[in-house]
Amino acid sequence: MGCEITTRERAGIINPMYDCQPAGAQYAGIGVKDCIPLVHGGQGCTMFVRLLFAQHFKENFDIASTSLHEDSAVFGGHQRIEDGVMTLVRRYPELRVIPIITTCSTEVIGDDVEGTISRCNKALKTEFPDRKVHVVPVHTPSFKNSQVGGYSECVLSLVKTLATHKAAPSGKLNLFPGWVNPGDVTLLKHYLREMGVEATVFMDTEDFDSPMLPDKTIHTHGRTTVEDLQGSANALASLALARYEGASSAQYLQTEFEVPAHIVSTPYGIANTDAMLQKISEITGKPIPDSLIRERGIAIDALQDLAHMFFADKRVALFGHPDLVIGLAEFCLEVELKPVLLLLGDDNSRYKKDPRILALKSKVDWDMEVVCNADLWELEKRAKNPDYQIDMILGHSKGRYVAIDANIPMTRVGFPTFDRAGLYRHPTMGYRGAMLLGEAIANSLFAHMEYTRNREWILNTW
């Protein structure tokens, strides 16, 4: 009995769980207002990532490509960067930020991105003396790390480039939630308003759930502004909710500008949300209001209705981003689900020393396996192995065929989710997110009970 932490033994990847670093950097980039990321690589490095975002959000996003060809691979692609930057600035008069996101090809040929940006800045100053466009280097070679690391690297690069000096204290809180859905951002901003806390969310993706207005315009863009990023150096403190997707920026601001950095467990479930709100209260001196205590009580009541009758001892496999998977495993323990398999999909060596995983080891009295650098084949072979007896899968839509083939109910959570409607609107974090997630797990189990005619009579009496 206990927790075993292993690493995928095969050299090759079968059915990858994550995308590459540039995909994560592009997601961070589109969270900034008046920003168009310029991906320095082949056109597919942009096209397929935009397709992934469109599948998940059912919206389109502006992402540009330097569209490298054979000559650039031989002679270097620096001219493509210069041409791309100048074309974007000429075409978009409101443009203020251009992250230059590198890919495997441009990192291998060794393009001098910083030197090229210096030339771009001179050309911009000559042609557009009255405009300030921030060109940001983001090094994200695809052959290391994953979309998780790419997201973190882009946020850090934007902070480093734009937060350059300390000014008068703003009294605001920097909040780094990590790679989350618009529904989570909306929920976190609701909590901050209820507590009367002024804060800036990096990145504010609330408008990714874009309204269609009477004039037929659709405004899909990030809300985080250049001024927000510049002002991060003057904040009261930084609070990172994701150890692998936001903590590096918080730690940088502490090192460079003495902005205190706080890292808490990602607020999935009741206890982690309690800890987050208590930390915000500790930093700001603001009390937790009765409205959030009531919301907490509603969530606990809803989960209590499901836990012992339907969730007790159900064996769960989880896959996705590390902060998400670990947080969901902690949530499972709260509602009597048994997380038996945690799959983390890249080669980050820090996972094995993560204090949250080590804490899980001390709590479980059953066999639990954590597989690092995993792919979806690791999930498939275990899902079909009767020794694992998996009752539920939690993860994003790329695992759907594993669940179908193994005849195991699956609840969609994470990125991307493209085979269920509107999940990007629904929070997974916080008390409301815990309640909605618990109900989604229950409904997946109920539908499977009906489909397999397994004790479906229970649903007539519940």
N, C-alpha and C positions, 0 to 999 in steps of 0.2 A: 504494500500500500504506500502511496505517496506520489510525488510529482517528479517526472523525469524530463529533463531538458535536453533535446537532441538537435541535430542538424541533418538536413537532407543529405544522403550519402551519394546520390547520383551527381555526375558533373553536369549533365544536360537538364533542361527544364521542360516539363511536359505540361501544357496548359497553364501558363503563368497566372499568378494571382494578382500581381501588380503590373502597372505600366512603368515606363522609364522615367528617369529624372526630369527631362524636359517637360513631360506631361504635368508633373507637379508644379514646376516653375510657371507654366502657363496658367494653371489654376490660380496661383497666387497673384500673377500679373493682372488677370482680368478682374480681380477684386479691387483694383485701384481705379478711381475716377479719372477720366481723360488720359487713359493709358492704353497703348496698343503694344503688346509684346511682339518683338521681332525675333523669330526663331532662326538661328544661323545654322542651316543644314538643308537637307533635302526637303522637297515640298511635302512628302508624306509625313515628315516629323510634325508638321502643322495640321495637315488635312485630317489625319486619322484621330488626332487629339481633339480637334474641333468637332469631329463626328461623335466622339465619345461624350463630350459636353452636351451636344445637341440631343443625343439619346437620353441622357440623364435628366436634363432640365427642360427639354422640348423648346429650347431657345437657341438663337445663334449668337456667337460672340466674335468680336473683331480680333483676329490674331494674324500677323503677317509672317512671311517667310522670305529668307534671302534666296531660296530656291537654287541651291548649288548644283552645278553640273560637273562633267568630267574635267574641264579646264581648271576649275577652282580647286579640285582635288590635287592637281599637279602644281599649279602656280600660286595657290592660296586664295582664300575667299574674302580678303579684306575689302576689296572694291565693292563686293556685293553688300557688305554692311553699310558702307558709305552711301551707295545708291539707294538702299532700302530706307535708311534714316531720312535722307533728303526727300525721297518720294512721299513718305508718310507725313512729314512736316508740311510739305507743300499742299498735300491733299486734305489734311485735317487741321483747320485753323485753331481748334480748341485743344489739340494734343499737347500734353505737358510731360508725359513720362514714356520712355521707350526702353524696356528691359531687353538687352541683347542676350538671348538664351542660347547657349552653345549646345551642341549635340555630339554624338560619338565621332562623327566624321570630322568636324571642325576641331575637336580636341586632339584627334590623332594627327592631323596635318599641322597642328600647332599654330593656328592663327593668333596673332597678337591682338586680342580684343581690346585691351586697355589702350594700346597705342592707336588703334583705329578709332576708338571713341574720342581720343584727343584730337585727331584730325577732323572728326565729325563736329566736335564742339567749335573748332575754328571756323569751319564752313558755315555752321549755323549762326555764329556770331556775325559773320560777314553778310549773309543773305537775310537773316532775320534779327537785326540788332535790337528790336523791341520785344522779342519773345525769349522766354527762358524755357528750354526743353531739357529735361534731365534724362541723359542716356546712361543706363545702368548695366554694368557687366554682371552676368549671372552664369557662372561656370557649372554646367550640369552634364558631364559626360554620361552617356547612356550605359556604358559598360560597368558602372559601379553604382551601388545604392539603388534607389527606386523612386517612384513618384513621391513617396514620403519624404525622402531626403531632398528631392528637387523643390518641393514646396517650401521646406525649411530654408533652403539655400536662397531662394528668391526673396522671401520675406526678409532674411538677414541682409541681403545685398541692397534691397530698397532702403532699409533702415540705415545701413552704413553710408549709403550715398547721400541720403536726404537729411538725416539727423546729424548735422556737422558741428553744431556748437550749442552750448548751454545758454539759455536766456532766463527770463523771469519764470519762477515756478507757476505752472498752470493749475495745480491742484487736481488735475485729472488722473484717472487710473488708465494705464495701458492694459488692454485685455487681449491676450493671444489665445484664441480658442482652438487653433489648428484647423485642419481640413474638415470642415463641417458643412452641413446643409444650411440653406437660408432659414429653414424652420428653427434650427438651433440658434442662429444669430438673433432672430426675432425674439426668441424666448429669453436669451441672455440679456438683451437690451431691455426687455420687460422687467426682469429681476432688478437690473440697475436702476430703472426708473422708480420701481416700487421702494427701493432703499434710498432714493434721493442721491445717488452716486453719479457724478459726472465721469464719463469714461469714453475712451475711443477703442473700437473693436478693430483689430487687424487680422483678417481682412473682413470688411463689412459687405457681405454678399446678400443682404436682405432683398435688394432689387433684382436679384436673379429670378425671383418669382415676380415677373414683370406684369403690370396691369396693361390691358388693351384699352386705350382712352378713346373718348368720343371722336377725336380728330384722326383716329386710326393709327396713331403712333405707338410704338412699343419701346420702352426705355429700359433695356437690359444692360446694366453696367454695375461695377462696384461703387460703393459709397465712400471708401477710404480716400481721402484727398492728399495732395502734396503737403498741405499745411498740417494735416494730421501726422504724417510721417515725420515732418520736420519738428513738430512739437513733442514727439515721443521722448526727446531728450530732456524735456522740462516737466515730466510727469511726476505725480506724487509717488508712484510705484508702478511696477509691471507685475501682472499676474498671468502666468502661463498655465493653460489647462491641458496642454499636450506636451509631454516630455520630448517627443521626437519631431514635433511640427511647429513649435513656437518658443521653446525654452532657450534656444541659442540666441534669439533676438533679445529676449529679456536679459539674459546674462551679459550680452554685449553692452546694452544700455547701462547696466550696473557697473561694468568695468570702465567704460568710457566717460559716463556722465553721473555716476553715483546715484542712479535711479534704482532703488531697492528692487530686487527680483525675487518673486515668490513662485514656486512651482507646486501645484496641487494635483491630486489624482483627477483624471478627467471625470467630470460630473455625470457619470452614468449611474443610475440607481439612487436610492435614498441617502445612504451614508455619505457617498462622495459629493452629492449636492449639498448636504448639511455642511460638510467640510469647506466647500467652496464659499458658501454664503457666510460662514463664520470667519473665513479668512478675509473676505471683502469687508466685513464689519470690523475686524481687527485693524485692517490697514486704514480705513476711512473714518472710523469712529461712529459710523451710522448703524443704528439698530436694525435687526431683521424684523420687518413689519408683520402684523397679524395676517395680512392678506397672503403672504407666502407660507405662514404657518398653517393657514386653512388649506392652501393648495397642497401642502405636504400631507395633511390629514386625508384629503380626498384621494390622493395617490395611494397612500398606505391602505385605505379601506378597499380600493379597487383591486389592489394586488393581493390583499388578504382573501378576497372572495375567490381567487384563482389558485393561490399557492398550494395549499395542502391537498385540495381535492383533485387538481389537474396537473400540477407541476412537480409534485413531490417525487424525487428520485428519477425523474426523466433525465436521460443522459444526452448532453448537448455537445456538438462540435461547432467551433467558432473559427472564422477566418476573416482576414482583412487587415486594416492598419493596426499597428501595435497598440496605440493608445486606445483605440476602439475595442479591440479584442480583449485586452486586459480589463478595461472598464466593464465590458459586458460580462466577463467571467465573474467579476465582483458582484454585479447585479444578479447573476444567476444564483449565487450563494444566498442572497437576500430572500429569494422567492422559492427556495427549496429545489431548484434545478441543479443538476450536477454537471459542471463543465468538465468533460473528460478529454477533450482534444482542442488545443489552441494552436492555430497555424499562423505563423508570421512570415511574410513573403519576401524578405531580402536578407542581405548578408551583414547587417549591422551587428557587430560583436557585442554591443552594449546590452542587447536583450537578455542575455543569460545572467547578467548581474542586476537586472531591473529589480528594485526593492519590492515592487508590487507583485512580481512573480514569486519572489522569495517569500513574501507574506502569504500568498496563496498556498505555497507548499506546506506551510505550517497549519493551514486551516482544513485541508481536505483529508478525509480518511478513506479515500478510494484512489484508484490508479488514475492519474491525470498526466497527459503527455503534452509537452510544448515542443513544437517542431519549428526551428528557425530556418530561414532561407527555403521555405516550403513552396510548393506549387500545388495546383488543384489535383494532380495525380496522387499526392500524398493523402488528400481528403478522400479521393475516390476509392483507393485500395483499402482504406480503413472503414469507409462507409459500407463496403461490401463484405467486410470481415465480420462474421458473427460474434467473434470474441469481444468486439467493441460495443455491440448492441446500442448503436446510436439511435436515439428517439427523435432528435430535432437538430437541424442545421441552422446556424445563424451566420449570414454573410451576404455579400452582394450578388448581383444577378448572374455573374459569370459562373457561379456554382450551380446554376439551375439544372443542368443536365446530370450532374452527379446525383442531385436529390431525386430527379425523375427516374434515373436508371436504378437507383438503390431503393426506390419507393419509401423515401423518408421525407416527412414534412419539412418545409424550409420557410423561415421568416427572413424577408429581405431587409438588410440594414447595411449601411455603408455606401461606398462609391465603387462602381456605378450601379444604380438600380433602374433598369430600363424596361422591365417586364411587369411592373406594377405601376398604377397611376398615382401621381402626386406625392410620392413619398418624400421628395425633397422639401415639401412644405411642412412636413410633420417633424417636430423635435424628437430627438432621441435622448438629449441631455435633460437634466433637471427633473423635477417631480412630475411635471406633465409628460415629459418624454418617457420616464419610467412607466407611467400608467399606460401610455399609448403602446409602448413596446410590449408590456405584459399582455395587453389585450390582443395585439397582433400575433404574439406567440400562441395564445389560447385559441384564437380563431383559426390559425394554421393547423393546430391539433384537432380542432372540432371538424374542420373540413376533411381532414384525413380520416378521422373516425367515421364520418359519413361515407366517404369514398370506399373505404375498406370494410365497411359494416362491422367495425370493431367497437363494441360497447356503445353504439350510437344511442341506445335507449337512455343512457345517462343524460343526454341533452334534452330529453323530454321532461325530465324531472328537476333539472338544475334550476 
